[in-house]
């Protein structure tokens, strides 16, 4: 459900100050994934770096960096 929320809302949302920020649920994805993996009895050694959670996290961080760069550029033009 957490991934579905992020997928529905987008990797970034409008924060309280009106700026685009990373979706707050993204900070929990890695912890939830690790906990579920432990509950399922899988060891961390067989995890694949390109699994869905790692991909979502990588793409989200990339998008946040792009948004931050665009905002910094817009401030420089002001």
mmCIF file of the N, C-alpha and C atoms, coordinates in Angstrom:
data_MODEL
# 
_entry.id   MODEL 
# 
loop_
_atom_site.group_PDB 
_atom_site.id 
_atom_site.type_symbol 
_atom_site.label_atom_id 
_atom_site.label_alt_id 
_atom_site.label_comp_id 
_atom_site.label_asym_id 
_atom_site.label_entity_id 
_atom_site.label_seq_id 
_atom_site.pdbx_PDB_ins_code 
_atom_site.Cartn_x 
_atom_site.Cartn_y 
_atom_site.Cartn_z 
_atom_site.occupancy 
_atom_site.B_iso_or_equiv 
_atom_site.pdbx_formal_charge 
_atom_site.auth_seq_id 
_atom_site.auth_comp_id 
_atom_site.auth_asym_id 
_atom_site.auth_atom_id 
_atom_site.pdbx_PDB_model_num 
ATOM 1   N N  . UNK A 1 1  ? 0.820  -1.192  0.000   1.00 0.00 ? 1  UNK A N  1 
ATOM 2   C CA . UNK A 1 1  ? 0.000  0.000   0.000   1.00 0.00 ? 1  UNK A CA 1 
ATOM 3   C C  . UNK A 1 1  ? 0.868  1.263   0.000   1.00 0.00 ? 1  UNK A C  1 
ATOM 4   N N  . UNK A 1 2  ? 2.015  1.173   0.658   1.00 0.00 ? 2  UNK A N  1 
ATOM 5   C CA . UNK A 1 2  ? 2.917  2.317   0.702   1.00 0.00 ? 2  UNK A CA 1 
ATOM 6   C C  . UNK A 1 2  ? 3.416  2.668   -0.698  1.00 0.00 ? 2  UNK A C  1 
ATOM 7   N N  . UNK A 1 3  ? 3.824  1.653   -1.452  1.00 0.00 ? 3  UNK A N  1 
ATOM 8   C CA . UNK A 1 3  ? 4.289  1.873   -2.815  1.00 0.00 ? 3  UNK A CA 1 
ATOM 9   C C  . UNK A 1 3  ? 3.144  2.397   -3.679  1.00 0.00 ? 3  UNK A C  1 
ATOM 10  N N  . UNK A 1 4  ? 1.948  1.881   -3.486  1.00 0.00 ? 4  UNK A N  1 
ATOM 11  C CA . UNK A 1 4  ? 0.794  2.345   -4.257  1.00 0.00 ? 4  UNK A CA 1 
ATOM 12  C C  . UNK A 1 4  ? 0.497  3.815   -3.974  1.00 0.00 ? 4  UNK A C  1 
ATOM 13  N N  . UNK A 1 5  ? 0.637  4.224   -2.721  1.00 0.00 ? 5  UNK A N  1 
ATOM 14  C CA . UNK A 1 5  ? 0.429  5.637   -2.380  1.00 0.00 ? 5  UNK A CA 1 
ATOM 15  C C  . UNK A 1 5  ? 1.439  6.531   -3.085  1.00 0.00 ? 5  UNK A C  1 
ATOM 16  N N  . UNK A 1 6  ? 2.706  6.115   -3.059  1.00 0.00 ? 6  UNK A N  1 
ATOM 17  C CA . UNK A 1 6  ? 3.750  6.906   -3.716  1.00 0.00 ? 6  UNK A CA 1 
ATOM 18  C C  . UNK A 1 6  ? 3.502  6.937   -5.225  1.00 0.00 ? 6  UNK A C  1 
ATOM 19  N N  . UNK A 1 7  ? 3.134  5.794   -5.787  1.00 0.00 ? 7  UNK A N  1 
ATOM 20  C CA . UNK A 1 7  ? 2.859  5.736   -7.223  1.00 0.00 ? 7  UNK A CA 1 
ATOM 21  C C  . UNK A 1 7  ? 1.678  6.632   -7.595  1.00 0.00 ? 7  UNK A C  1 
ATOM 22  N N  . UNK A 1 8  ? 0.667  6.656   -6.757  1.00 0.00 ? 8  UNK A N  1 
ATOM 23  C CA . UNK A 1 8  ? -0.515 7.485   -7.037  1.00 0.00 ? 8  UNK A CA 1 
ATOM 24  C C  . UNK A 1 8  ? -0.232 8.968   -6.857  1.00 0.00 ? 8  UNK A C  1 
ATOM 25  N N  . UNK A 1 9  ? 0.506  9.311   -5.797  1.00 0.00 ? 9  UNK A N  1 
ATOM 26  C CA . UNK A 1 9  ? 0.776  10.722  -5.484  1.00 0.00 ? 9  UNK A CA 1 
ATOM 27  C C  . UNK A 1 9  ? 1.946  11.291  -6.271  1.00 0.00 ? 9  UNK A C  1 
ATOM 28  N N  . UNK A 1 10 ? 2.879  10.424  -6.666  1.00 0.00 ? 10 UNK A N  1 
ATOM 29  C CA . UNK A 1 10 ? 4.094  10.876  -7.328  1.00 0.00 ? 10 UNK A CA 1 
ATOM 30  C C  . UNK A 1 10 ? 5.254  10.882  -6.349  1.00 0.00 ? 10 UNK A C  1 
ATOM 31  N N  . UNK A 1 11 ? 6.462  10.908  -6.895  1.00 0.00 ? 11 UNK A N  1 
ATOM 32  C CA . UNK A 1 11 ? 7.652  10.884  -6.053  1.00 0.00 ? 11 UNK A CA 1 
ATOM 33  C C  . UNK A 1 11 ? 7.827  12.187  -5.295  1.00 0.00 ? 11 UNK A C  1 
ATOM 34  N N  . UNK A 1 12 ? 7.257  13.255  -5.801  1.00 0.00 ? 12 UNK A N  1 
ATOM 35  C CA . UNK A 1 12 ? 7.329  14.532  -5.104  1.00 0.00 ? 12 UNK A CA 1 
ATOM 36  C C  . UNK A 1 12 ? 5.916  15.058  -4.889  1.00 0.00 ? 12 UNK A C  1 
ATOM 37  N N  . UNK A 1 13 ? 5.768  15.815  -3.803  1.00 0.00 ? 13 UNK A N  1 
ATOM 38  C CA . UNK A 1 13 ? 4.489  16.447  -3.491  1.00 0.00 ? 13 UNK A CA 1 
ATOM 39  C C  . UNK A 1 13 ? 4.771  17.896  -3.102  1.00 0.00 ? 13 UNK A C  1 
ATOM 40  N N  . UNK A 1 14 ? 3.746  18.687  -3.012  1.00 0.00 ? 14 UNK A N  1 
ATOM 41  C CA . UNK A 1 14 ? 3.902  20.065  -2.572  1.00 0.00 ? 14 UNK A CA 1 
ATOM 42  C C  . UNK A 1 14 ? 3.954  20.087  -1.054  1.00 0.00 ? 14 UNK A C  1 
ATOM 43  N N  . UNK A 1 15 ? 5.028  20.621  -0.515  1.00 0.00 ? 15 UNK A N  1 
ATOM 44  C CA . UNK A 1 15 ? 5.210  20.679  0.928   1.00 0.00 ? 15 UNK A CA 1 
ATOM 45  C C  . UNK A 1 15 ? 4.434  21.819  1.557   1.00 0.00 ? 15 UNK A C  1 
ATOM 46  N N  . UNK A 1 16 ? 4.560  21.960  2.854   1.00 0.00 ? 16 UNK A N  1 
ATOM 47  C CA . UNK A 1 16 ? 3.830  22.975  3.607   1.00 0.00 ? 16 UNK A CA 1 
ATOM 48  C C  . UNK A 1 16 ? 4.180  24.390  3.152   1.00 0.00 ? 16 UNK A C  1 
ATOM 49  N N  . UNK A 1 17 ? 5.422  24.605  2.720   1.00 0.00 ? 17 UNK A N  1 
ATOM 50  C CA . UNK A 1 17 ? 5.833  25.943  2.281   1.00 0.00 ? 17 UNK A CA 1 
ATOM 51  C C  . UNK A 1 17 ? 5.529  26.189  0.811   1.00 0.00 ? 17 UNK A C  1 
ATOM 52  N N  . UNK A 1 18 ? 4.955  25.181  0.143   1.00 0.00 ? 18 UNK A N  1 
ATOM 53  C CA . UNK A 1 18 ? 4.614  25.342  -1.267  1.00 0.00 ? 18 UNK A CA 1 
ATOM 54  C C  . UNK A 1 18 ? 5.672  24.822  -2.228  1.00 0.00 ? 18 UNK A C  1 
ATOM 55  N N  . UNK A 1 19 ? 6.824  24.424  -1.701  1.00 0.00 ? 19 UNK A N  1 
ATOM 56  C CA . UNK A 1 19 ? 7.899  23.888  -2.537  1.00 0.00 ? 19 UNK A CA 1 
ATOM 57  C C  . UNK A 1 19 ? 7.681  22.399  -2.772  1.00 0.00 ? 19 UNK A C  1 
ATOM 58  N N  . UNK A 1 20 ? 8.206  21.908  -3.880  1.00 0.00 ? 20 UNK A N  1 
ATOM 59  C CA . UNK A 1 20 ? 8.146  20.475  -4.159  1.00 0.00 ? 20 UNK A CA 1 
ATOM 60  C C  . UNK A 1 20 ? 9.146  19.753  -3.258  1.00 0.00 ? 20 UNK A C  1 
ATOM 61  N N  . UNK A 1 21 ? 8.693  18.692  -2.599  1.00 0.00 ? 21 UNK A N  1 
ATOM 62  C CA . UNK A 1 21 ? 9.543  17.892  -1.722  1.00 0.00 ? 21 UNK A CA 1 
ATOM 63  C C  . UNK A 1 21 ? 9.328  16.418  -2.028  1.00 0.00 ? 21 UNK A C  1 
ATOM 64  N N  . UNK A 1 22 ? 10.272 15.585  -1.608  1.00 0.00 ? 22 UNK A N  1 
ATOM 65  C CA . UNK A 1 22 ? 10.121 14.145  -1.782  1.00 0.00 ? 22 UNK A CA 1 
ATOM 66  C C  . UNK A 1 22 ? 8.895  13.673  -0.997  1.00 0.00 ? 22 UNK A C  1 
ATOM 67  N N  . UNK A 1 23 ? 8.201  12.709  -1.552  1.00 0.00 ? 23 UNK A N  1 
ATOM 68  C CA . UNK A 1 23 ? 7.032  12.146  -0.874  1.00 0.00 ? 23 UNK A CA 1 
ATOM 69  C C  . UNK A 1 23 ? 7.473  11.634  0.498   1.00 0.00 ? 23 UNK A C  1 
ATOM 70  N N  . UNK A 1 24 ? 6.786  12.005  1.571   1.00 0.00 ? 24 UNK A N  1 
ATOM 71  C CA . UNK A 1 24 ? 7.220  11.607  2.908   1.00 0.00 ? 24 UNK A CA 1 
ATOM 72  C C  . UNK A 1 24 ? 7.250  10.091  3.120   1.00 0.00 ? 24 UNK A C  1 
ATOM 73  N N  . UNK A 1 25 ? 6.449  9.351   2.387   1.00 0.00 ? 25 UNK A N  1 
ATOM 74  C CA . UNK A 1 25 ? 6.423  7.895   2.555   1.00 0.00 ? 25 UNK A CA 1 
ATOM 75  C C  . UNK A 1 25 ? 7.698  7.239   2.042   1.00 0.00 ? 25 UNK A C  1 
ATOM 76  N N  . UNK A 1 26 ? 8.451  7.930   1.182   1.00 0.00 ? 26 UNK A N  1 
ATOM 77  C CA . UNK A 1 26 ? 9.670  7.333   0.629   1.00 0.00 ? 26 UNK A CA 1 
ATOM 78  C C  . UNK A 1 26 ? 10.682 6.971   1.708   1.00 0.00 ? 26 UNK A C  1 
ATOM 79  N N  . UNK A 1 27 ? 10.696 7.724   2.794   1.00 0.00 ? 27 UNK A N  1 
ATOM 80  C CA . UNK A 1 27 ? 11.679 7.437   3.846   1.00 0.00 ? 27 UNK A CA 1 
ATOM 81  C C  . UNK A 1 27 ? 11.398 6.110   4.548   1.00 0.00 ? 27 UNK A C  1 
ATOM 82  N N  . UNK A 1 28 ? 10.178 5.582   4.411   1.00 0.00 ? 28 UNK A N  1 
ATOM 83  C CA . UNK A 1 28 ? 9.829  4.337   5.081   1.00 0.00 ? 28 UNK A CA 1 
ATOM 84  C C  . UNK A 1 28 ? 9.958  3.099   4.199   1.00 0.00 ? 28 UNK A C  1 
ATOM 85  N N  . UNK A 1 29 ? 10.088 3.273   2.895   1.00 0.00 ? 29 UNK A N  1 
ATOM 86  C CA . UNK A 1 29 ? 10.102 2.127   1.992   1.00 0.00 ? 29 UNK A CA 1 
ATOM 87  C C  . UNK A 1 29 ? 11.215 1.128   2.292   1.00 0.00 ? 29 UNK A C  1 
ATOM 88  N N  . UNK A 1 30 ? 12.404 1.619   2.500   1.00 0.00 ? 30 UNK A N  1 
ATOM 89  C CA . UNK A 1 30 ? 13.530 0.727   2.756   1.00 0.00 ? 30 UNK A CA 1 
ATOM 90  C C  . UNK A 1 30 ? 13.328 -0.058  4.052   1.00 0.00 ? 30 UNK A C  1 
ATOM 91  N N  . UNK A 1 31 ? 12.876 0.602   5.104   1.00 0.00 ? 31 UNK A N  1 
ATOM 92  C CA . UNK A 1 31 ? 12.656 -0.068  6.387   1.00 0.00 ? 31 UNK A CA 1 
ATOM 93  C C  . UNK A 1 31 ? 11.543 -1.109  6.284   1.00 0.00 ? 31 UNK A C  1 
ATOM 94  N N  . UNK A 1 32 ? 10.476 -0.775  5.598   1.00 0.00 ? 32 UNK A N  1 
ATOM 95  C CA . UNK A 1 32 ? 9.370  -1.721  5.429   1.00 0.00 ? 32 UNK A CA 1 
ATOM 96  C C  . UNK A 1 32 ? 9.843  -2.928  4.630   1.00 0.00 ? 32 UNK A C  1 
ATOM 97  N N  . UNK A 1 33 ? 10.573 -2.665  3.565   1.00 0.00 ? 33 UNK A N  1 
ATOM 98  C CA . UNK A 1 33 ? 11.078 -3.747  2.729   1.00 0.00 ? 33 UNK A CA 1 
ATOM 99  C C  . UNK A 1 33 ? 11.988 -4.680  3.532   1.00 0.00 ? 33 UNK A C  1 
ATOM 100 N N  . UNK A 1 34 ? 12.892 -4.117  4.314   1.00 0.00 ? 34 UNK A N  1 
ATOM 101 C CA . UNK A 1 34 ? 13.802 -4.929  5.129   1.00 0.00 ? 34 UNK A CA 1 
ATOM 102 C C  . UNK A 1 34 ? 13.034 -5.757  6.149   1.00 0.00 ? 34 UNK A C  1 
ATOM 103 N N  . UNK A 1 35 ? 12.054 -5.155  6.785   1.00 0.00 ? 35 UNK A N  1 
ATOM 104 C CA . UNK A 1 35 ? 11.261 -5.865  7.783   1.00 0.00 ? 35 UNK A CA 1 
ATOM 105 C C  . UNK A 1 35 ? 10.482 -7.005  7.153   1.00 0.00 ? 35 UNK A C  1 
ATOM 106 N N  . UNK A 1 36 ? 9.862  -6.744  6.005   1.00 0.00 ? 36 UNK A N  1 
ATOM 107 C CA . UNK A 1 36 ? 9.119  -7.799  5.325   1.00 0.00 ? 36 UNK A CA 1 
ATOM 108 C C  . UNK A 1 36 ? 10.034 -8.942  4.892   1.00 0.00 ? 36 UNK A C  1 
ATOM 109 N N  . UNK A 1 37 ? 11.220 -8.594  4.406   1.00 0.00 ? 37 UNK A N  1 
ATOM 110 C CA . UNK A 1 37 ? 12.184 -9.613  3.996   1.00 0.00 ? 37 UNK A CA 1 
ATOM 111 C C  . UNK A 1 37 ? 12.559 -10.483 5.192   1.00 0.00 ? 37 UNK A C  1 
ATOM 112 N N  . UNK A 1 38 ? 12.786 -9.872  6.354   1.00 0.00 ? 38 UNK A N  1 
ATOM 113 C CA . UNK A 1 38 ? 13.109 -10.633 7.564   1.00 0.00 ? 38 UNK A CA 1 
ATOM 114 C C  . UNK A 1 38 ? 11.945 -11.536 7.973   1.00 0.00 ? 38 UNK A C  1 
ATOM 115 N N  . UNK A 1 39 ? 10.732 -11.025 7.899   1.00 0.00 ? 39 UNK A N  1 
ATOM 116 C CA . UNK A 1 39 ? 9.565  -11.818 8.265   1.00 0.00 ? 39 UNK A CA 1 
ATOM 117 C C  . UNK A 1 39 ? 9.342  -12.992 7.319   1.00 0.00 ? 39 UNK A C  1 
ATOM 118 N N  . UNK A 1 40 ? 9.718  -12.807 6.072   1.00 0.00 ? 40 UNK A N  1 
ATOM 119 C CA . UNK A 1 40 ? 9.552  -13.873 5.091   1.00 0.00 ? 40 UNK A CA 1 
ATOM 120 C C  . UNK A 1 40 ? 10.660 -14.916 5.186   1.00 0.00 ? 40 UNK A C  1 
ATOM 121 N N  . UNK A 1 41 ? 11.657 -14.674 6.027   1.00 0.00 ? 41 UNK A N  1 
ATOM 122 C CA . UNK A 1 41 ? 12.716 -15.638 6.230   1.00 0.00 ? 41 UNK A CA 1 
ATOM 123 C C  . UNK A 1 41 ? 13.837 -15.564 5.216   1.00 0.00 ? 41 UNK A C  1 
ATOM 124 N N  . UNK A 1 42 ? 13.901 -14.501 4.436   1.00 0.00 ? 42 UNK A N  1 
ATOM 125 C CA . UNK A 1 42 ? 14.971 -14.344 3.458   1.00 0.00 ? 42 UNK A CA 1 
ATOM 126 C C  . UNK A 1 42 ? 16.130 -13.621 4.112   1.00 0.00 ? 42 UNK A C  1 
ATOM 127 N N  . UNK A 1 43 ? 17.323 -14.018 3.786   1.00 0.00 ? 43 UNK A N  1 
ATOM 128 C CA . UNK A 1 43 ? 18.488 -13.317 4.322   1.00 0.00 ? 43 UNK A CA 1 
ATOM 129 C C  . UNK A 1 43 ? 18.764 -12.087 3.486   1.00 0.00 ? 43 UNK A C  1 
ATOM 130 N N  . UNK A 1 44 ? 19.421 -11.120 4.081   1.00 0.00 ? 44 UNK A N  1 
ATOM 131 C CA . UNK A 1 44 ? 19.775 -9.914  3.350   1.00 0.00 ? 44 UNK A CA 1 
ATOM 132 C C  . UNK A 1 44 ? 20.823 -10.177 2.281   1.00 0.00 ? 44 UNK A C  1 
ATOM 133 N N  . UNK A 1 45 ? 21.543 -11.285 2.386   1.00 0.00 ? 45 UNK A N  1 
ATOM 134 C CA . UNK A 1 45 ? 22.617 -11.568 1.447   1.00 0.00 ? 45 UNK A CA 1 
ATOM 135 C C  . UNK A 1 45 ? 22.107 -11.857 0.045   1.00 0.00 ? 45 UNK A C  1 
ATOM 136 N N  . UNK A 1 46 ? 20.869 -12.376 -0.067  1.00 0.00 ? 46 UNK A N  1 
ATOM 137 C CA . UNK A 1 46 ? 20.369 -12.717 -1.393  1.00 0.00 ? 46 UNK A CA 1 
ATOM 138 C C  . UNK A 1 46 ? 19.515 -11.616 -2.015  1.00 0.00 ? 46 UNK A C  1 
ATOM 139 N N  . UNK A 1 47 ? 19.518 -10.437 -1.389  1.00 0.00 ? 47 UNK A N  1 
ATOM 140 C CA . UNK A 1 47 ? 18.724 -9.350  -1.958  1.00 0.00 ? 47 UNK A CA 1 
ATOM 141 C C  . UNK A 1 47 ? 19.395 -8.819  -3.214  1.00 0.00 ? 47 UNK A C  1 
ATOM 142 N N  . UNK A 1 48 ? 18.585 -8.436  -4.150  1.00 0.00 ? 48 UNK A N  1 
ATOM 143 C CA . UNK A 1 48 ? 19.074 -7.925  -5.420  1.00 0.00 ? 48 UNK A CA 1 
ATOM 144 C C  . UNK A 1 48 ? 19.001 -6.402  -5.388  1.00 0.00 ? 48 UNK A C  1 
ATOM 145 N N  . UNK A 1 49 ? 20.100 -5.726  -5.678  1.00 0.00 ? 49 UNK A N  1 
ATOM 146 C CA . UNK A 1 49 ? 20.156 -4.258  -5.613  1.00 0.00 ? 49 UNK A CA 1 
ATOM 147 C C  . UNK A 1 49 ? 19.166 -3.613  -6.562  1.00 0.00 ? 49 UNK A C  1 
ATOM 148 N N  . UNK A 1 50 ? 18.777 -4.329  -7.608  1.00 0.00 ? 50 UNK A N  1 
ATOM 149 C CA . UNK A 1 50 ? 17.842 -3.769  -8.579  1.00 0.00 ? 50 UNK A CA 1 
ATOM 150 C C  . UNK A 1 50 ? 16.403 -4.163  -8.302  1.00 0.00 ? 50 UNK A C  1 
ATOM 151 N N  . UNK A 1 51 ? 16.090 -4.545  -7.064  1.00 0.00 ? 51 UNK A N  1 
ATOM 152 C CA . UNK A 1 51 ? 14.705 -4.889  -6.764  1.00 0.00 ? 51 UNK A CA 1 
ATOM 153 C C  . UNK A 1 51 ? 13.828 -3.639  -6.827  1.00 0.00 ? 51 UNK A C  1 
ATOM 154 N N  . UNK A 1 52 ? 12.542 -3.827  -6.710  1.00 0.00 ? 52 UNK A N  1 
ATOM 155 C CA . UNK A 1 52 ? 11.591 -2.728  -6.872  1.00 0.00 ? 52 UNK A CA 1 
ATOM 156 C C  . UNK A 1 52 ? 11.836 -1.574  -5.908  1.00 0.00 ? 52 UNK A C  1 
ATOM 157 N N  . UNK A 1 53 ? 12.104 -1.871  -4.652  1.00 0.00 ? 53 UNK A N  1 
ATOM 158 C CA . UNK A 1 53 ? 12.294 -0.821  -3.656  1.00 0.00 ? 53 UNK A CA 1 
ATOM 159 C C  . UNK A 1 53 ? 13.542 -0.003  -3.967  1.00 0.00 ? 53 UNK A C  1 
ATOM 160 N N  . UNK A 1 54 ? 14.630 -0.678  -4.299  1.00 0.00 ? 54 UNK A N  1 
ATOM 161 C CA . UNK A 1 54 ? 15.867 0.030   -4.623  1.00 0.00 ? 54 UNK A CA 1 
ATOM 162 C C  . UNK A 1 54 ? 15.673 0.909   -5.860  1.00 0.00 ? 54 UNK A C  1 
ATOM 163 N N  . UNK A 1 55 ? 14.931 0.416   -6.832  1.00 0.00 ? 55 UNK A N  1 
ATOM 164 C CA . UNK A 1 55 ? 14.680 1.189   -8.043  1.00 0.00 ? 55 UNK A CA 1 
ATOM 165 C C  . UNK A 1 55 ? 13.842 2.414   -7.732  1.00 0.00 ? 55 UNK A C  1 
ATOM 166 N N  . UNK A 1 56 ? 12.784 2.244   -6.942  1.00 0.00 ? 56 UNK A N  1 
ATOM 167 C CA . UNK A 1 56 ? 11.930 3.376   -6.565  1.00 0.00 ? 56 UNK A CA 1 
ATOM 168 C C  . UNK A 1 56 ? 12.739 4.410   -5.794  1.00 0.00 ? 56 UNK A C  1 
ATOM 169 N N  . UNK A 1 57 ? 13.537 3.950   -4.857  1.00 0.00 ? 57 UNK A N  1 
ATOM 170 C CA . UNK A 1 57 ? 14.346 4.871   -4.056  1.00 0.00 ? 57 UNK A CA 1 
ATOM 171 C C  . UNK A 1 57 ? 15.342 5.632   -4.936  1.00 0.00 ? 57 UNK A C  1 
ATOM 172 N N  . UNK A 1 58 ? 16.015 4.906   -5.835  1.00 0.00 ? 58 UNK A N  1 
ATOM 173 C CA . UNK A 1 58 ? 16.995 5.539   -6.723  1.00 0.00 ? 58 UNK A CA 1 
ATOM 174 C C  . UNK A 1 58 ? 16.322 6.583   -7.610  1.00 0.00 ? 58 UNK A C  1 
ATOM 175 N N  . UNK A 1 59 ? 15.165 6.242   -8.186  1.00 0.00 ? 59 UNK A N  1 
ATOM 176 C CA . UNK A 1 59 ? 14.461 7.177   -9.056  1.00 0.00 ? 59 UNK A CA 1 
ATOM 177 C C  . UNK A 1 59 ? 13.939 8.387   -8.284  1.00 0.00 ? 59 UNK A C  1 
ATOM 178 N N  . UNK A 1 60 ? 13.465 8.143   -7.067  1.00 0.00 ? 60 UNK A N  1 
ATOM 179 C CA . UNK A 1 60 ? 12.959 9.242   -6.247  1.00 0.00 ? 60 UNK A CA 1 
ATOM 180 C C  . UNK A 1 60 ? 14.082 10.219  -5.893  1.00 0.00 ? 60 UNK A C  1 
ATOM 181 N N  . UNK A 1 61 ? 15.216 9.682   -5.485  1.00 0.00 ? 61 UNK A N  1 
ATOM 182 C CA . UNK A 1 61 ? 16.346 10.545  -5.138  1.00 0.00 ? 61 UNK A CA 1 
ATOM 183 C C  . UNK A 1 61 ? 16.849 11.316  -6.359  1.00 0.00 ? 61 UNK A C  1 
ATOM 184 N N  . UNK A 1 62 ? 16.843 10.661  -7.514  1.00 0.00 ? 62 UNK A N  1 
ATOM 185 C CA . UNK A 1 62 ? 17.244 11.336  -8.746  1.00 0.00 ? 62 UNK A CA 1 
ATOM 186 C C  . UNK A 1 62 ? 16.288 12.481  -9.060  1.00 0.00 ? 62 UNK A C  1 
ATOM 187 N N  . UNK A 1 63 ? 14.990 12.224  -8.911  1.00 0.00 ? 63 UNK A N  1 
ATOM 188 C CA . UNK A 1 63 ? 13.988 13.253  -9.210  1.00 0.00 ? 63 UNK A CA 1 
ATOM 189 C C  . UNK A 1 63 ? 14.094 14.424  -8.236  1.00 0.00 ? 63 UNK A C  1 
ATOM 190 N N  . UNK A 1 64 ? 14.311 14.134  -6.969  1.00 0.00 ? 64 UNK A N  1 
ATOM 191 C CA . UNK A 1 64 ? 14.473 15.202  -5.976  1.00 0.00 ? 64 UNK A CA 1 
ATOM 192 C C  . UNK A 1 64 ? 15.688 16.056  -6.323  1.00 0.00 ? 64 UNK A C  1 
ATOM 193 N N  . UNK A 1 65 ? 16.781 15.423  -6.734  1.00 0.00 ? 65 UNK A N  1 
ATOM 194 C CA . UNK A 1 65 ? 17.977 16.169  -7.127  1.00 0.00 ? 65 UNK A CA 1 
ATOM 195 C C  . UNK A 1 65 ? 17.689 17.052  -8.337  1.00 0.00 ? 65 UNK A C  1 
ATOM 196 N N  . UNK A 1 66 ? 16.913 16.531  -9.299  1.00 0.00 ? 66 UNK A N  1 
ATOM 197 C CA . UNK A 1 66 ? 16.554 17.332  -10.474 1.00 0.00 ? 66 UNK A CA 1 
ATOM 198 C C  . UNK A 1 66 ? 15.698 18.533  -10.086 1.00 0.00 ? 66 UNK A C  1 
ATOM 199 N N  . UNK A 1 67 ? 14.743 18.317  -9.197  1.00 0.00 ? 67 UNK A N  1 
ATOM 200 C CA . UNK A 1 67 ? 13.879 19.415  -8.743  1.00 0.00 ? 67 UNK A CA 1 
ATOM 201 C C  . UNK A 1 67 ? 14.695 20.451  -7.988  1.00 0.00 ? 67 UNK A C  1 
ATOM 202 N N  . UNK A 1 68 ? 15.591 19.988  -7.110  1.00 0.00 ? 68 UNK A N  1 
ATOM 203 C CA . UNK A 1 68 ? 16.438 20.922  -6.359  1.00 0.00 ? 68 UNK A CA 1 
ATOM 204 C C  . UNK A 1 68 ? 17.321 21.739  -7.297  1.00 0.00 ? 68 UNK A C  1 
ATOM 205 N N  . UNK A 1 69 ? 17.865 21.097  -8.324  1.00 0.00 ? 69 UNK A N  1 
ATOM 206 C CA . UNK A 1 69 ? 18.706 21.812  -9.290  1.00 0.00 ? 69 UNK A CA 1 
ATOM 207 C C  . UNK A 1 69 ? 17.885 22.842  -10.056 1.00 0.00 ? 69 UNK A C  1 
ATOM 208 N N  . UNK A 1 70 ? 16.673 22.473  -10.442 1.00 0.00 ? 70 UNK A N  1 
ATOM 209 C CA . UNK A 1 70 ? 15.814 23.409  -11.169 1.00 0.00 ? 70 UNK A CA 1 
ATOM 210 C C  . UNK A 1 70 ? 15.429 24.594  -10.287 1.00 0.00 ? 70 UNK A C  1 
ATOM 211 N N  . UNK A 1 71 ? 15.130 24.329  -9.019  1.00 0.00 ? 71 UNK A N  1 
ATOM 212 C CA . UNK A 1 71 ? 14.785 25.415  -8.099  1.00 0.00 ? 71 UNK A CA 1 
ATOM 213 C C  . UNK A 1 71 ? 15.993 26.323  -7.853  1.00 0.00 ? 71 UNK A C  1 
ATOM 214 N N  . UNK A 1 72 ? 17.172 25.739  -7.724  1.00 0.00 ? 72 UNK A N  1 
ATOM 215 C CA . UNK A 1 72 ? 18.372 26.547  -7.524  1.00 0.00 ? 72 UNK A CA 1 
ATOM 216 C C  . UNK A 1 72 ? 18.624 27.420  -8.753  1.00 0.00 ? 72 UNK A C  1 
ATOM 217 N N  . UNK A 1 73 ? 18.427 26.876  -9.942  1.00 0.00 ? 73 UNK A N  1 
ATOM 218 C CA . UNK A 1 73 ? 18.612 27.646  -11.160 1.00 0.00 ? 73 UNK A CA 1 
ATOM 219 C C  . UNK A 1 73 ? 17.599 28.779  -11.242 1.00 0.00 ? 73 UNK A C  1 
ATOM 220 N N  . UNK A 1 74 ? 16.368 28.523  -10.820 1.00 0.00 ? 74 UNK A N  1 
ATOM 221 C CA . UNK A 1 74 ? 15.359 29.589  -10.877 1.00 0.00 ? 74 UNK A CA 1 
ATOM 222 C C  . UNK A 1 74 ? 15.685 30.702  -9.895  1.00 0.00 ? 74 UNK A C  1 
ATOM 223 N N  . UNK A 1 75 ? 16.266 30.349  -8.737  1.00 0.00 ? 75 UNK A N  1 
ATOM 224 C CA . UNK A 1 75 ? 16.657 31.378  -7.784  1.00 0.00 ? 75 UNK A CA 1 
ATOM 225 C C  . UNK A 1 75 ? 17.817 32.207  -8.334  1.00 0.00 ? 75 UNK A C  1 
ATOM 226 N N  . UNK A 1 76 ? 18.717 31.574  -9.081  1.00 0.00 ? 76 UNK A N  1 
ATOM 227 C CA . UNK A 1 76 ? 19.843 32.295  -9.654  1.00 0.00 ? 76 UNK A CA 1 
ATOM 228 C C  . UNK A 1 76 ? 19.393 33.290  -10.718 1.00 0.00 ? 76 UNK A C  1 
ATOM 229 N N  . UNK A 1 77 ? 18.298 32.965  -11.404 1.00 0.00 ? 77 UNK A N  1 
ATOM 230 C CA . UNK A 1 77 ? 17.800 33.866  -12.452 1.00 0.00 ? 77 UNK A CA 1 
ATOM 231 C C  . UNK A 1 77 ? 17.032 35.046  -11.875 1.00 0.00 ? 77 UNK A C  1 
ATOM 232 N N  . UNK A 1 78 ? 16.665 34.990  -10.604 1.00 0.00 ? 78 UNK A N  1 
ATOM 233 C CA . UNK A 1 78 ? 15.846 36.073  -10.000 1.00 0.00 ? 78 UNK A CA 1 
ATOM 234 C C  . UNK A 1 78 ? 16.660 37.275  -9.662  1.00 0.00 ? 78 UNK A C  1 
# 
